[in-house]
Every structure is written in C-alpha cells, then in structure tokens.
Amino acid sequence: DTDSIDMLYPNILRIQRQTTCSQVKGIFGVTDSDSIGKMSFPATQAAPCFSTSLPAIFPSKADMACLVPCAIDQDPYFRMTRHVAAKLGKPKPALLHCKFIPALQGDSGKMSASEAGTAIYLTDTPKEIKSKVNKHAFSGGRETVEEHRRLGGDTRT
C-alpha cells in the first residue's frame, strides 16, 4: 500500500542517509547478491517511529516520542532506529516487546500486515474496525449477558 508513502518518504530518506550498507548487512544479514529492496527496507520500517512521519495524525508534535509495540522478531529494526534517532536529533522510540501480538482470530497465529483480516489498521474505517472487533476479538465475555453475570469472565485466553 503506497497511498500514504508521501508522508513517510522524507524520513525514509533521512534514515537512509544516516544508515550505512555495512550496518544493514551486519544487522539483517543482507548480502551483495540480495535485491536493493532488502537494503532499503529497514529505513521504511523505521520511519513510522518518528512523529514527523505522520503529520496528519500529529500535526503539531514534531518531537513526540513513540512507543512501538512489537514482537521480538522486529527488534533489530528498532535497535537500528534508536541508533539513527540520535543522529537525526529525534527522540528514541521505546519498545514494548511481546512474543507475538496475537491475530484477531486468536492464539493460533500472529498479527500480520500481509493478512488483512488478522489486524486492525490505522487506515481502517470505523465501520471496518467495528466489524473486525465484533467478529474476532475476544473479551472474556460469555455467550450471553445472563451467562456472563452468572459465571463471570473467562480469563483462560
């Protein structure tokens, strides 16, 4: 989805200027025979960690710190981002690590940007969000209000 890349692109370029090929090779295992996309992707992954990448959401908060909830497999991207933040004079993003953020369908998988039904996106409309939550999200509630009042919440999930 490239609809909003125009907001991210200036910071992607700033991050790319502050990151060397040697760093990307060392952190992500990229080799000389890999596509250039693999070399440039870490900057794209890092850009949303800076409030200036999202002016429509944070119009007057140019230096607001970012809290990034991420699974442990994303850690290398955000360690690189914290390193680059200092060079850019931006606040370092803070990380909230977890095993994996579960998909809306439950514990059987992880939330994934490549599987549209497993996540709620910033670009989802209120109607899409309501539909996804009503269809998939588990609150611990019982099948009926009466059963919930009688038995309480189910916290096993």
Residue frames as qw, qx, qy, qz and C-alpha x, y, z in Angstrom:
[[0.000, 0.890, 0.456, 0.000, 0.00, 0.00, 0.00],
 [0.484, 0.056, 0.032, 0.873, 1.69, 3.18, -1.17],
 [0.057, -0.827, -0.452, -0.329, -1.22, 5.57, -0.59],
 [0.391, -0.919, -0.044, 0.014, 0.50, 7.26, 2.39],
 [0.821, -0.019, 0.010, 0.570, 4.16, 6.89, 1.42],
 [0.259, 0.726, 0.044, 0.636, 4.36, 10.62, 0.71],
 [0.483, -0.827, 0.078, -0.276, 4.16, 11.30, 4.46],
 [0.876, -0.399, 0.188, 0.195, 6.86, 8.74, 5.28],
 [0.791, 0.483, 0.034, 0.374, 9.24, 9.38, 2.40],
 [0.109, 0.869, -0.285, 0.390, 11.13, 12.41, 3.78],
 [0.585, -0.625, 0.476, -0.200, 12.02, 10.50, 6.94],
 [0.963, 0.114, 0.210, 0.124, 12.84, 7.34, 4.97],
 [0.599, 0.682, -0.135, 0.398, 15.44, 9.37, 3.06],
 [0.205, -0.816, 0.393, -0.372, 16.83, 10.93, 6.28],
 [0.834, -0.366, 0.399, -0.101, 17.17, 7.47, 7.83],
 [0.904, 0.350, 0.098, 0.228, 18.82, 6.06, 4.71],
 [0.337, 0.812, -0.268, 0.394, 21.40, 8.88, 4.76],
 [0.349, -0.695, 0.505, -0.374, 22.30, 8.00, 8.35],
 [0.880, -0.159, 0.436, -0.106, 22.50, 4.21, 7.84],
 [0.091, 0.600, -0.705, -0.367, 25.39, 2.52, 6.06],
 [0.809, 0.208, -0.459, -0.302, 25.27, -0.57, 3.86],
 [0.371, 0.266, -0.818, 0.350, 27.67, -2.23, 6.31],
 [0.334, -0.098, 0.585, -0.733, 25.20, -1.64, 9.17],
 [0.788, 0.151, -0.018, -0.597, 22.29, -3.12, 7.22],
 [0.694, 0.299, -0.653, -0.049, 24.40, -6.12, 6.17],
 [0.187, 0.240, -0.802, 0.514, 25.52, -6.71, 9.76],
 [0.432, -0.020, 0.491, -0.756, 22.11, -6.28, 11.37],
 [0.770, 0.270, 0.178, -0.550, 19.89, -8.02, 8.82],
 [0.657, -0.123, 0.711, 0.219, 22.25, -10.40, 7.02],
 [0.609, 0.759, 0.083, -0.217, 21.74, -8.73, 3.65],
 [0.690, -0.193, 0.462, 0.523, 24.34, -9.78, 1.08],
 [0.002, 0.461, -0.385, -0.800, 25.68, -8.18, -2.09],
 [0.042, -0.092, -0.859, -0.501, 23.56, -10.55, -4.18],
 [0.085, 0.579, 0.737, -0.337, 20.26, -9.54, -2.50],
 [0.195, 0.730, 0.443, 0.482, 17.91, -7.05, -4.13],
 [0.167, 0.312, -0.189, 0.916, 18.29, -3.38, -3.34],
 [0.543, -0.551, -0.285, -0.567, 14.85, -3.55, -1.72],
 [0.807, -0.390, -0.391, 0.210, 16.26, -5.61, 1.15],
 [0.499, 0.052, -0.218, 0.837, 18.93, -2.96, 1.69],
 [0.081, -0.322, -0.042, -0.943, 16.45, -0.07, 1.74],
 [0.535, -0.506, -0.597, -0.318, 13.55, -1.70, 3.61],
 [0.504, -0.366, -0.557, 0.549, 14.86, -1.13, 7.16],
 [0.066, -0.042, -0.075, 0.994, 14.53, 2.64, 6.68],
 [0.433, -0.296, -0.466, -0.712, 10.93, 2.19, 5.56],
 [0.628, -0.412, -0.656, 0.073, 10.23, 0.06, 8.63],
 [0.436, -0.244, -0.405, 0.766, 11.84, 2.68, 10.89],
 [0.034, 0.308, 0.187, 0.932, 10.16, 5.83, 9.55],
 [0.466, -0.618, -0.445, -0.452, 6.80, 5.49, 11.36],
 [0.643, -0.406, -0.464, 0.454, 8.70, 5.61, 14.68],
 [0.243, -0.129, -0.091, 0.957, 9.04, 9.36, 14.27],
 [0.206, 0.666, 0.567, -0.438, 6.01, 11.62, 14.74],
 [0.137, 0.603, -0.262, -0.741, 7.13, 13.79, 11.82],
 [0.031, -0.035, 0.893, 0.447, 6.32, 10.84, 9.54],
 [0.065, -0.539, -0.837, -0.071, 2.65, 11.15, 10.45],
 [0.036, 0.014, -0.096, 0.995, 1.77, 14.85, 10.14],
 [0.455, -0.354, -0.479, -0.662, -1.92, 14.11, 9.57],
 [0.689, -0.463, -0.555, 0.052, -2.07, 12.40, 12.96],
 [0.567, -0.576, -0.204, 0.552, 0.45, 14.55, 14.88],
 [0.400, 0.795, 0.187, 0.416, 0.42, 17.96, 13.14],
 [0.079, -0.901, 0.207, -0.374, 1.94, 19.96, 15.98],
 [0.771, -0.551, 0.318, -0.015, 4.04, 17.30, 17.72],
 [0.598, 0.688, -0.411, -0.004, 7.25, 17.20, 15.72],
 [0.247, 0.485, -0.776, 0.321, 9.35, 15.67, 18.50],
 [0.785, -0.313, 0.214, -0.490, 6.87, 13.40, 20.23],
 [0.146, -0.366, 0.919, -0.019, 8.38, 10.13, 21.43],
 [0.748, 0.087, -0.416, -0.511, 6.92, 6.92, 20.05],
 [0.547, -0.259, 0.754, -0.254, 6.07, 3.69, 21.87],
 [0.551, 0.324, -0.623, -0.451, 6.32, 0.74, 19.47],
 [0.790, -0.158, 0.522, -0.278, 4.54, -2.49, 20.39],
 [0.582, 0.531, -0.555, -0.266, 6.39, -5.21, 18.51],
 [0.990, -0.136, 0.026, -0.003, 7.18, -8.86, 18.51],
 [0.598, -0.608, 0.389, 0.347, 10.74, -9.89, 19.21],
 [0.711, 0.256, 0.468, 0.458, 11.39, -10.60, 15.51],
 [0.264, 0.886, 0.197, 0.327, 11.11, -6.85, 14.83],
 [0.567, -0.751, -0.002, 0.338, 13.72, -5.90, 17.45],
 [0.621, -0.075, 0.287, 0.726, 16.66, -5.42, 15.01],
 [0.203, 0.675, 0.392, 0.591, 14.71, -2.78, 13.07],
 [0.311, -0.906, -0.189, -0.218, 14.01, -0.76, 16.16],
 [0.693, -0.511, 0.088, 0.501, 17.51, -1.07, 17.61],
 [0.482, 0.234, 0.338, 0.774, 18.75, 0.42, 14.34],
 [0.053, -0.801, -0.376, -0.462, 16.04, 3.10, 14.61],
 [0.536, -0.816, -0.124, 0.179, 17.13, 4.06, 18.12],
 [0.643, -0.231, 0.223, 0.695, 20.70, 4.43, 16.85],
 [0.289, 0.441, 0.421, 0.738, 19.59, 6.61, 13.94],
 [0.228, -0.873, -0.418, -0.108, 17.27, 8.72, 16.14],
 [0.517, -0.670, -0.004, 0.533, 20.24, 10.22, 17.94],
 [0.432, -0.023, 0.420, 0.798, 21.86, 11.20, 14.63],
 [0.032, 0.586, 0.557, 0.588, 18.59, 12.82, 13.50],
 [0.023, -0.151, 0.352, -0.924, 18.11, 14.68, 16.77],
 [0.634, -0.303, -0.361, -0.613, 14.81, 12.88, 17.35],
 [0.605, -0.410, 0.528, -0.433, 13.57, 11.11, 20.47],
 [0.121, 0.210, -0.963, -0.118, 14.47, 7.44, 20.54],
 [0.724, -0.221, -0.333, -0.562, 11.40, 5.22, 20.19],
 [0.401, -0.322, 0.761, -0.396, 10.64, 3.00, 23.16],
 [0.491, 0.078, -0.790, -0.358, 9.79, -0.64, 22.55],
 [0.692, -0.189, 0.448, -0.533, 7.16, -2.82, 24.13],
 [0.252, 0.300, -0.891, -0.230, 8.28, -6.39, 23.41],
 [0.794, -0.040, 0.391, -0.465, 5.99, -9.37, 23.34],
 [0.581, -0.040, 0.780, 0.229, 6.21, -12.88, 21.91],
 [0.069, 0.234, 0.627, 0.740, 3.81, -12.01, 19.09],
 [0.407, 0.148, 0.240, -0.869, 0.74, -9.82, 19.06],
 [0.388, 0.219, 0.895, 0.006, -1.98, -12.39, 18.51],
 [0.085, -0.185, -0.597, -0.776, -4.14, -12.17, 15.44],
 [0.512, -0.112, 0.117, -0.844, -7.77, -11.20, 15.79],
 [0.792, -0.013, -0.499, -0.351, -8.61, -14.85, 15.13],
 [0.843, -0.523, 0.049, -0.117, -6.95, -15.90, 18.39],
 [0.502, -0.682, 0.514, 0.137, -3.81, -17.56, 19.67],
 [0.890, 0.188, 0.387, 0.150, -3.34, -19.76, 16.62],
 [0.639, 0.481, 0.167, 0.577, -1.36, -17.18, 14.66],
 [0.346, -0.405, -0.132, 0.836, 0.30, -13.80, 14.78],
 [0.288, 0.860, 0.225, -0.357, -0.97, -10.45, 13.62],
 [0.560, -0.058, 0.507, 0.652, 0.38, -9.83, 10.14],
 [0.206, 0.594, -0.083, -0.773, 0.27, -6.90, 7.74],
 [0.152, 0.221, -0.780, -0.565, 0.23, -9.37, 4.85],
 [0.155, -0.371, -0.910, -0.099, -3.02, -10.97, 6.03],
 [0.151, -0.396, -0.118, -0.898, -5.68, -8.25, 6.00],
 [0.650, -0.508, -0.386, -0.413, -8.17, -9.99, 8.28],
 [0.744, -0.228, -0.499, 0.382, -5.73, -10.56, 11.15],
 [0.381, -0.192, -0.250, 0.869, -5.18, -6.94, 12.20],
 [0.073, 0.916, 0.374, -0.127, -6.77, -3.54, 12.68],
 [0.564, 0.232, 0.156, 0.777, -5.03, -0.92, 10.54],
 [0.108, -0.448, -0.182, 0.869, -4.71, 2.83, 11.01],
 [0.170, 0.108, -0.474, -0.858, -6.34, 3.13, 7.59],
 [0.100, -0.392, -0.912, -0.071, -9.39, 1.04, 8.52],
 [0.289, -0.466, -0.195, -0.813, -12.67, 2.94, 8.62],
 [0.385, -0.230, 0.585, -0.676, -14.67, 2.98, 11.87],
 [0.867, 0.102, -0.015, -0.488, -17.12, 0.57, 10.21],
 [0.743, 0.344, -0.570, 0.066, -14.29, -1.88, 9.30],
 [0.083, 0.369, -0.728, 0.572, -12.87, -1.70, 12.83],
 [0.622, -0.122, 0.385, -0.671, -16.26, -2.36, 14.42],
 [0.896, 0.209, -0.233, -0.314, -16.83, -5.29, 12.08],
 [0.576, 0.380, -0.676, 0.257, -13.40, -6.84, 12.84],
 [0.130, -0.300, 0.679, -0.658, -13.78, -6.39, 16.59],
 [0.736, -0.027, 0.241, -0.632, -17.33, -7.74, 16.66],
 [0.881, 0.272, -0.324, -0.210, -16.35, -10.72, 14.51],
 [0.757, 0.290, -0.511, 0.285, -13.00, -11.70, 16.01],
 [0.054, 0.533, -0.539, 0.650, -11.96, -10.01, 19.25],
 [0.655, -0.354, -0.664, 0.073, -12.25, -11.99, 22.48],
 [0.181, -0.685, 0.194, -0.678, -13.16, -10.03, 25.59],
 [0.094, 0.102, -0.871, 0.471, -13.52, -12.88, 28.06],
 [0.555, 0.020, 0.210, -0.805, -17.28, -12.44, 27.98],
 [0.427, 0.107, 0.893, -0.095, -19.66, -15.37, 27.88],
 [0.140, 0.308, 0.781, 0.524, -22.11, -16.29, 25.13],
 [0.195, -0.752, -0.484, -0.403, -24.97, -14.34, 26.74],
 [0.088, -0.611, 0.286, -0.733, -25.19, -11.47, 29.22],
 [0.801, -0.459, 0.032, -0.383, -27.04, -13.71, 31.67],
 [0.949, -0.007, -0.188, 0.251, -24.32, -16.39, 31.50],
 [0.433, 0.485, -0.295, 0.700, -21.64, -13.72, 31.94],
 [0.381, -0.617, 0.208, -0.657, -23.40, -12.31, 35.02],
 [0.923, -0.325, -0.006, -0.206, -23.79, -15.80, 36.49],
 [0.946, -0.022, -0.019, 0.322, -20.25, -17.14, 35.72],
 [0.283, -0.823, 0.234, 0.434, -18.11, -14.03, 35.29],
 [0.441, 0.764, -0.393, -0.260, -15.45, -13.53, 32.64],
 [0.977, 0.041, 0.114, 0.175, -13.42, -16.35, 31.11],
 [0.077, -0.911, 0.374, 0.155, -9.73, -15.39, 31.52],
 [0.846, -0.140, 0.468, 0.214, -8.22, -18.58, 30.09],
 [0.682, 0.610, 0.207, 0.345, -7.38, -16.96, 26.75]]
